[in-house]
Amino acid sequence: MTIPEDLRYTKDHEWIKLLEDGSTALVGITDFAQSELGDIVFVELKSAGTKLKEHEVFGTVEAVKTVADLFAPVAGEILEVNTQLDNAEIVNQDPYSNGWLVRIKVENPEEVNALLDATAYRQLTGE
């Protein structure tokens, strides 16, 4: 199970990575989440321009056996949706790189630091 040190995590198994500018971030689901879901067949996301509150549902991930809601780790606005997700299995293959879900403009970048670090996320998942 891969849990990168440079990301922050939610208890709902999303990850967030602040980008170099300090105000935009990539959001995706964790390796743990994709392995629990199984084969992902479809990802549905809200569109660019959508404003999100912290913990608001911004989409769903459909796997062969279940559908899971995706929750915004912090408040912000969706700037971009990953166009590679037409090939949904990319989330299973590469959840932290090519399988990112949305790029957001973070309302308050300090909120990112309040999320779980890699050590706390490992404890949460038992990894």
Secondary structure, DSSP 8 states (H G I E B T S, - for coil): ----TT-EE-TTSEEEEE-TTSSEEEEEE-HHHHHHH-SEEEEEE--TT-EE-TT-EEEEEEESS-EEEEE-SSSEEEEEE-GGGGSTTHHHH-TTTTT--EEEEES-THHHHTSB-HHHHHHHHT-
